[in-house]
Amino acid sequence: MELKRVVVTGLGAITPIGNNIQAYWDALLKGGNGAADITRFDTSKFKTHFACEVKNYNWQDYFDRKDVRKYDLFAQFGIISADEAIADAGLSKENTDFDQVGVIWSSGIGGLTTFFDEVKSFVQGDGTPRFNPFFIPKMIADIASGHISIKYGFRGPNFATVSACASSANALVDAFNYIRLGKAVAFIAGGSEAAVTEAGVGGFNAMHAISTRNDDPKTGSRPFDKDRDGFVIGEGGGGMVFEELEHALRRGAKIYGEVVGGGLSADANHMTSPHPEGLGAHLCMKRAVEDAGLELTDIDHVNTHGTSTPQGDIAEPKAIISLFGEHAYNISINSTKSMTGHLLGGAGVIEAIATLLAVKHDIVPPTINHFTDDPEIDNKLDFTFGTARKRVINAALSNTFGFGGHNASIIFKKFVQ
């Protein structure tokens, strides 16, 4: 069976550093920083007082009051970013059979705000179960995918992927595979998260997973820096329209680039910690490169998972060196989480968008907040510290890893017809 070629024809995002694709990309290139004191709740009794919240967000700009009652914040971010991607792609019933368009939308946690508020209300009450009828459908992690399908009438495959912080990267790999196997002509794929809540911050604090650099929040996310102390929790969402090449050409769609490979693996090591030598990451990237039919030396850029955690930021560079060998030192590496924070289930897609745009524009966004080299990390690697780097990028790989040992990598190339 001859596999179909898959291209990207639409992008959408709402992030801590920009509320649409252009604003997001511009901020990435300028080294924008989304970290600030949390505004959603009183943090005075919490170990961490800051996060990467979406700025200047007002639901009235996107939804009417009747509809927004059905949407947890993670679903709102999902619908907003999907809307932008679909409009950007120019998909319509006039140029596309919507029975052949699918949606795969992910969230690592789902409706955490809804869950927390409803359970708190019940516990604080008299024991009478007065739950909101929208409680369950607002909370479940698949509901954003359902809402996007319902809004547009997309009747292709429709589901959610949940693999912690790898969730939206898994969604992209699944969409890529479905299209190239001829199961659909297009997919809206991505993910969203809204876990900047008392439960989210408190839970990650209890794990010692997030930064507590309250005296200097802007430098809290510092991937590959010696003094990193955990990730900075972020929120938002991103969406991509993947499309079968011939279908995109027939309708005259603009093409950002080509999706050429995806790799998946498991660490099989620990509930939350990566394999110390990066064995799962190595295998995941290797499978992606092989799937793309590329040589290791064809990869010019890697957008790392790079969360600013003590163990993860050591394991991933080890994996890159063990896989790419000497070529690793020719690759421009970065972590855009230094700017956006960690969007959990939404991380993979917004970083895939950054990777694709780096290929399209031949420029690598920087890794900000680097102050001190870590002797446990090979600092001969090019981490693109400080400022964006112009260079030719013909093929690039984006890594996303999740609690439970879930690993996903996806590769984009410049489009050549």
ROLO-504043 format. One record per residue (C-alpha): residue number from 1; x, y, z. Coordinates in nm, 2 decimals, always signed. Example, Ala and Ser with C-alpha at 12.3 -4.5 7.8 and 13.67 -1.06 7.14 Angstrom:
BEGIN
1, +1.23, -0.45, +0.78
2, +1.37, -0.11, +0.71
This chain:
BEGIN
1, +0.00, +0.00, +0.00
2, +0.14, +0.34, -0.10
3, +0.12, +0.58, +0.19
4, -0.03, +0.93, +0.14
5, +0.18, +1.24, +0.19
6, +0.07, +1.46, +0.47
7, +0.11, +1.84, +0.49
8, +0.01, +2.11, +0.74
9, -0.24, +2.37, +0.61
10, -0.36, +2.54, +0.93
11, -0.23, +2.66, +1.27
12, -0.40, +2.80, +1.58
13, -0.28, +2.88, +1.93
14, -0.36, +3.05, +2.25
15, -0.06, +3.06, +2.48
16, +0.09, +3.25, +2.78
17, +0.30, +3.46, +2.54
18, +0.05, +3.52, +2.26
19, -0.32, +3.46, +2.20
20, -0.30, +3.37, +1.83
21, -0.04, +3.22, +1.60
22, +0.13, +3.54, +1.49
23, +0.15, +3.68, +1.84
24, +0.29, +3.35, +1.97
25, +0.55, +3.32, +1.69
26, +0.66, +3.68, +1.73
27, +0.70, +3.64, +2.10
28, +0.90, +3.32, +2.06
29, +1.15, +3.50, +1.84
30, +1.19, +3.79, +2.08
31, +1.24, +3.56, +2.38
32, +0.90, +3.65, +2.53
33, +0.83, +3.53, +2.89
34, +0.49, +3.42, +3.01
35, +0.57, +3.37, +3.38
36, +0.41, +3.60, +3.63
37, +0.23, +3.58, +3.97
38, -0.09, +3.37, +3.96
39, -0.41, +3.57, +3.93
40, -0.66, +3.29, +3.96
41, -0.65, +3.22, +4.33
42, -0.48, +3.32, +4.65
43, -0.14, +3.16, +4.65
44, -0.02, +3.28, +4.99
45, -0.02, +2.93, +5.15
46, +0.12, +2.76, +4.84
47, +0.49, +2.68, +4.78
48, +0.47, +2.83, +4.43
49, +0.31, +3.17, +4.36
50, +0.36, +3.20, +3.99
51, +0.27, +3.03, +3.66
52, +0.24, +3.10, +3.29
53, -0.12, +3.20, +3.26
54, -0.29, +3.31, +2.93
55, -0.29, +3.69, +2.94
56, -0.58, +3.93, +2.87
57, -0.83, +3.64, +2.82
58, -1.20, +3.72, +2.82
59, -1.44, +3.45, +2.73
60, -1.69, +3.70, +2.60
61, -1.45, +3.77, +2.31
62, -1.51, +3.41, +2.19
63, -1.83, +3.26, +2.33
64, -2.18, +3.36, +2.42
65, -2.30, +3.30, +2.78
66, -2.53, +3.01, +2.69
67, -2.25, +2.81, +2.53
68, -1.97, +2.89, +2.77
69, -2.16, +2.73, +3.05
70, -2.08, +2.39, +2.88
71, -1.71, +2.45, +2.85
72, -1.44, +2.41, +3.11
73, -1.15, +2.65, +3.06
74, -0.94, +2.37, +2.89
75, -1.22, +2.32, +2.63
76, -1.24, +2.69, +2.58
77, -0.87, +2.71, +2.49
78, -0.92, +2.40, +2.27
79, -1.21, +2.54, +2.07
80, -1.03, +2.88, +2.03
81, -0.71, +2.73, +1.89
82, -0.90, +2.48, +1.67
83, -1.11, +2.77, +1.53
84, -0.80, +2.96, +1.43
85, -0.64, +2.66, +1.27
86, -0.96, +2.57, +1.07
87, -1.00, +2.92, +0.95
88, -0.63, +2.94, +0.86
89, -0.66, +2.62, +0.66
90, -0.97, +2.75, +0.48
91, -1.16, +2.43, +0.52
92, -1.52, +2.46, +0.42
93, -1.80, +2.23, +0.30
94, -1.75, +2.37, -0.05
95, -1.39, +2.24, -0.08
96, -1.39, +1.94, +0.16
97, -1.61, +1.64, +0.25
98, -1.66, +1.69, +0.62
99, -1.74, +1.31, +0.65
100, -1.37, +1.27, +0.58
101, -1.24, +1.52, +0.84
102, -1.15, +1.39, +1.18
103, -1.06, +1.55, +1.52
104, -0.81, +1.42, +1.77
105, -0.78, +1.66, +2.06
106, -0.59, +1.59, +2.38
107, -0.56, +1.69, +2.74
108, -0.34, +1.55, +3.00
109, -0.58, +1.63, +3.28
110, -0.91, +1.76, +3.13
111, -1.15, +1.98, +3.32
112, -0.96, +2.02, +3.65
113, -1.13, +2.35, +3.74
114, -1.47, +2.20, +3.69
115, -1.38, +1.89, +3.90
116, -1.23, +2.09, +4.18
117, -1.51, +2.34, +4.20
118, -1.79, +2.08, +4.20
119, -1.63, +1.85, +4.45
120, -1.54, +2.14, +4.68
121, -1.90, +2.26, +4.67
122, -2.03, +1.92, +4.76
123, -1.78, +1.87, +5.05
124, -1.86, +2.21, +5.19
125, -2.24, +2.15, +5.17
126, -2.47, +1.94, +5.37
127, -2.41, +1.62, +5.18
128, -2.69, +1.66, +4.94
129, -2.56, +1.58, +4.59
130, -2.64, +1.91, +4.41
131, -2.41, +1.87, +4.12
132, -2.42, +2.08, +3.80
133, -2.57, +1.88, +3.52
134, -2.27, +1.99, +3.31
135, -2.02, +1.86, +3.57
136, -1.93, +1.53, +3.40
137, -1.94, +1.65, +3.03
138, -1.73, +1.96, +3.12
139, -1.47, +1.75, +3.31
140, -1.40, +1.46, +3.08
141, -1.08, +1.48, +2.88
142, -1.23, +1.39, +2.54
143, -1.50, +1.66, +2.55
144, -1.30, +1.93, +2.36
145, -1.26, +1.69, +2.07
146, -1.64, +1.63, +2.08
147, -1.72, +2.00, +2.08
148, -1.49, +2.08, +1.79
149, -1.65, +1.80, +1.59
150, -2.01, +1.91, +1.68
151, -1.94, +2.27, +1.60
152, -1.82, +2.20, +1.24
153, -1.99, +1.88, +1.16
154, -1.67, +1.68, +1.11
155, -1.77, +1.32, +1.10
156, -1.44, +1.15, +1.05
157, -1.26, +0.97, +1.34
158, -1.30, +1.16, +1.66
159, -1.13, +1.09, +1.99
160, -0.89, +1.21, +2.26
161, -0.54, +1.10, +2.34
162, -0.42, +1.10, +2.70
163, -0.06, +1.04, +2.77
164, +0.02, +1.31, +3.03
165, +0.25, +1.57, +2.89
166, +0.29, +1.37, +2.56
167, -0.08, +1.38, +2.49
168, -0.10, +1.64, +2.21
169, +0.21, +1.50, +2.04
170, +0.04, +1.16, +2.04
171, -0.26, +1.33, +1.88
172, -0.04, +1.47, +1.60
173, +0.13, +1.13, +1.54
174, -0.21, +0.96, +1.53
175, -0.36, +1.22, +1.29
176, -0.05, +1.18, +1.06
177, -0.09, +0.80, +1.05
178, -0.47, +0.80, +0.99
179, -0.43, +1.04, +0.69
180, -0.13, +0.86, +0.53
181, -0.32, +0.53, +0.56
182, -0.61, +0.69, +0.37
183, -0.86, +0.69, +0.66
184, -0.94, +1.06, +0.63
185, -0.84, +1.36, +0.41
186, -0.78, +1.60, +0.70
187, -0.76, +1.61, +1.08
188, -0.77, +1.89, +1.33
189, -0.53, +1.77, +1.59
190, -0.39, +1.93, +1.90
191, -0.45, +1.97, +2.27
192, -0.53, +2.21, +2.55
193, -0.48, +2.24, +2.93
194, -0.60, +2.46, +3.21
195, -0.44, +2.33, +3.53
196, -0.34, +2.66, +3.69
197, -0.58, +2.58, +3.98
198, -0.54, +2.52, +4.35
199, -0.54, +2.14, +4.28
200, -0.30, +2.16, +3.99
201, -0.04, +2.38, +4.16
202, -0.08, +2.21, +4.50
203, -0.05, +1.87, +4.35
204, +0.26, +1.94, +4.15
205, +0.41, +2.12, +4.46
206, +0.35, +1.80, +4.66
207, +0.55, +1.61, +4.40
208, +0.83, +1.87, +4.41
209, +0.79, +1.90, +4.03
210, +0.74, +2.27, +3.98
211, +0.97, +2.57, +4.04
212, +0.94, +2.76, +4.37
213, +1.15, +3.06, +4.26
214, +0.89, +3.30, +4.39
215, +1.15, +3.58, +4.42
216, +1.21, +3.58, +4.05
217, +0.93, +3.42, +3.86
218, +1.05, +3.53, +3.52
219, +1.36, +3.30, +3.55
220, +1.17, +3.01, +3.70
221, +1.18, +2.81, +3.38
222, +1.54, +2.77, +3.30
223, +1.60, +2.45, +3.09
224, +1.95, +2.30, +3.10
225, +2.07, +2.56, +3.36
226, +2.26, +2.43, +3.66
227, +2.02, +2.59, +3.91
228, +1.69, +2.48, +3.76
229, +1.44, +2.37, +4.02
230, +1.14, +2.23, +3.83
231, +0.90, +2.33, +3.55
232, +0.67, +2.63, +3.55
233, +0.31, +2.53, +3.49
234, +0.14, +2.69, +3.19
235, -0.19, +2.68, +3.02
236, -0.35, +2.73, +2.68
237, -0.38, +2.52, +2.36
238, -0.28, +2.47, +2.01
239, -0.42, +2.31, +1.69
240, -0.29, +2.20, +1.36
241, -0.47, +2.10, +1.04
242, -0.30, +1.80, +0.89
243, -0.41, +1.72, +0.53
244, -0.35, +1.47, +0.26
245, -0.13, +1.64, +0.01
246, -0.34, +1.58, -0.31
247, -0.65, +1.71, -0.13
248, -0.47, +2.02, -0.02
249, -0.34, +2.09, -0.37
250, -0.68, +2.04, -0.53
251, -0.83, +2.30, -0.31
252, -0.54, +2.54, -0.34
253, -0.45, +2.54, +0.02
254, -0.14, +2.71, +0.15
255, +0.12, +2.46, +0.29
256, +0.34, +2.53, +0.59
257, +0.54, +2.22, +0.56
258, +0.53, +1.84, +0.54
259, +0.48, +1.59, +0.82
260, +0.72, +1.30, +0.74
261, +0.77, +1.09, +1.05
262, +0.64, +1.00, +1.40
263, +0.80, +0.79, +1.67
264, +0.65, +0.66, +2.00
265, +0.82, +0.47, +2.29
266, +0.80, +0.40, +2.66
267, +1.07, +0.45, +2.92
268, +0.95, +0.15, +3.12
269, +1.14, +0.30, +3.41
270, +0.95, +0.51, +3.67
271, +0.61, +0.67, +3.73
272, +0.75, +1.02, +3.69
273, +1.12, +1.01, +3.62
274, +1.27, +0.95, +3.28
275, +1.53, +0.68, +3.22
276, +1.85, +0.83, +3.35
277, +2.03, +0.75, +3.02
278, +1.74, +0.86, +2.80
279, +1.68, +0.52, +2.66
280, +1.31, +0.58, +2.58
281, +1.38, +0.92, +2.43
282, +1.66, +0.77, +2.21
283, +1.43, +0.50, +2.09
284, +1.14, +0.74, +2.02
285, +1.36, +0.98, +1.81
286, +1.52, +0.69, +1.63
287, +1.18, +0.55, +1.53
288, +1.07, +0.90, +1.41
289, +1.38, +0.94, +1.19
290, +1.34, +0.59, +1.05
291, +0.97, +0.64, +0.99
292, +1.05, +0.96, +0.79
293, +1.30, +0.77, +0.57
294, +1.57, +1.02, +0.67
295, +1.93, +0.99, +0.77
296, +2.03, +1.11, +1.12
297, +2.24, +1.38, +0.95
298, +1.93, +1.52, +0.78
299, +1.80, +1.66, +1.12
300, +1.89, +2.03, +1.16
301, +1.69, +2.12, +1.47
302, +1.54, +1.96, +1.77
303, +1.28, +2.13, +1.99
304, +1.34, +1.94, +2.31
305, +1.09, +1.84, +2.58
306, +1.33, +2.05, +2.80
307, +1.11, +2.11, +3.11
308, +1.36, +2.26, +3.35
309, +1.35, +1.96, +3.58
310, +1.67, +1.83, +3.74
311, +1.66, +1.48, +3.59
312, +1.48, +1.53, +3.26
313, +1.72, +1.80, +3.14
314, +2.01, +1.56, +3.18
315, +1.85, +1.25, +3.02
316, +1.73, +1.42, +2.70
317, +2.07, +1.56, +2.59
318, +2.22, +1.22, +2.66
319, +1.97, +1.07, +2.43
320, +2.04, +1.32, +2.16
321, +2.41, +1.25, +2.17
322, +2.37, +0.87, +2.19
323, +2.14, +0.88, +1.88
324, +2.30, +1.14, +1.66
325, +2.66, +1.10, +1.76
326, +2.89, +1.37, +1.63
327, +2.61, +1.52, +1.43
328, +2.44, +1.62, +1.76
329, +2.68, +1.91, +1.77
330, +2.55, +2.04, +1.44
331, +2.19, +2.04, +1.55
332, +2.03, +2.36, +1.68
333, +1.86, +2.25, +2.01
334, +1.61, +2.46, +2.21
335, +1.34, +2.45, +2.47
336, +1.05, +2.69, +2.41
337, +0.92, +2.60, +2.76
338, +1.17, +2.85, +2.88
339, +0.92, +3.11, +2.75
340, +0.58, +2.94, +2.76
341, +0.62, +2.73, +3.07
342, +0.49, +2.37, +3.05
343, +0.14, +2.34, +2.90
344, +0.12, +1.97, +3.01
345, -0.12, +1.80, +2.76
346, -0.10, +2.11, +2.54
347, +0.28, +2.12, +2.53
348, +0.34, +1.89, +2.24
349, +0.13, +2.08, +1.99
350, +0.25, +2.43, +2.06
351, +0.61, +2.31, +2.04
352, +0.53, +2.12, +1.72
353, +0.40, +2.45, +1.58
354, +0.72, +2.63, +1.69
355, +0.92, +2.35, +1.52
356, +0.73, +2.37, +1.20
357, +0.76, +2.75, +1.18
358, +1.13, +2.72, +1.25
359, +1.15, +2.50, +0.94
360, +0.94, +2.73, +0.73
361, +1.13, +3.05, +0.83
362, +1.48, +2.91, +0.88
363, +1.51, +3.05, +1.23
364, +1.53, +2.87, +1.57
365, +1.36, +3.04, +1.87
366, +1.59, +3.08, +2.17
367, +1.62, +2.90, +2.50
368, +1.60, +3.19, +2.75
369, +1.70, +3.20, +3.12
370, +2.04, +3.03, +3.09
371, +2.28, +3.16, +3.35
372, +2.51, +2.87, +3.46
373, +2.63, +2.57, +3.27
374, +2.55, +2.23, +3.43
375, +2.86, +2.01, +3.44
376, +2.63, +1.70, +3.40
377, +2.51, +1.83, +3.06
378, +2.74, +1.84, +2.75
379, +2.74, +2.22, +2.69
380, +2.92, +2.18, +2.35
381, +2.57, +2.11, +2.22
382, +2.40, +2.42, +2.06
383, +2.11, +2.50, +2.30
384, +2.04, +2.83, +2.12
385, +2.07, +3.02, +2.45
386, +1.97, +3.38, +2.47
387, +1.87, +3.48, +2.11
388, +1.70, +3.33, +1.81
389, +1.94, +3.17, +1.55
390, +1.90, +3.20, +1.18
391, +2.01, +2.89, +0.99
392, +1.88, +2.67, +0.71
393, +1.64, +2.41, +0.85
394, +1.53, +2.14, +0.61
395, +1.41, +1.89, +0.87
396, +1.33, +1.93, +1.24
397, +1.22, +1.71, +1.52
398, +1.00, +1.79, +1.82
399, +1.01, +1.58, +2.14
400, +0.74, +1.55, +2.40
401, +0.75, +1.32, +2.70
402, +0.50, +1.25, +2.98
403, +0.46, +1.10, +3.33
404, +0.42, +0.73, +3.30
405, +0.72, +0.71, +3.06
406, +0.52, +0.81, +2.75
407, +0.74, +0.95, +2.46
408, +0.64, +1.10, +2.13
409, +0.85, +1.26, +1.85
410, +0.73, +1.41, +1.53
411, +0.93, +1.54, +1.23
412, +0.86, +1.82, +0.98
413, +1.03, +1.90, +0.65
414, +1.02, +2.18, +0.41
415, +0.75, +2.11, +0.15
416, +0.88, +2.02, -0.19
417, +0.61, +1.91, -0.44
